[in-house]
């Protein structure tokens, strides 16, 4: 596997809800991989799976993978729920399936772990460069994160 996190950032945005001050938190990941890398198990944080093992081991970008994994591990306990996730590269080029993907342009959301998606692609047809954007609602105890930005240089 050759997954690499080439850049990432996390930031909070206030949500206008009258007198109640809330924030949504966004994490953007820029990912490269071989077209045979099929198991993007991004949600497997506690016991890093295929995705994180490869991202951390990458010779060029392993420090970004290590930093993002640590960051997500610290963020996830402060999340109340995931609002959304998307990737333009996947949304426009791939077809989500209800079962296991069979064609080169198909993918499946296998599960959600730690509020994060675990994706499965077809070998030989997996995306080689993509941006994954995930947006979360934070618990009220996480509000101090609202005025900070984190990440690699993008």
Protein Blocks (a to p, Z undefined) as FASTA:
>chain_A
ZZdcfbdcdddddddehjaccddddddddddddfklmblcfklmmlccfklmmmmmpmkl
mmmmmmmmmmmmmmmmmpfbdfbdcdfklmmmpccdfbdcfbfkbccdfbacehiacddd
dehiacfbdcddddddddfklmmmmmpcedddZZ
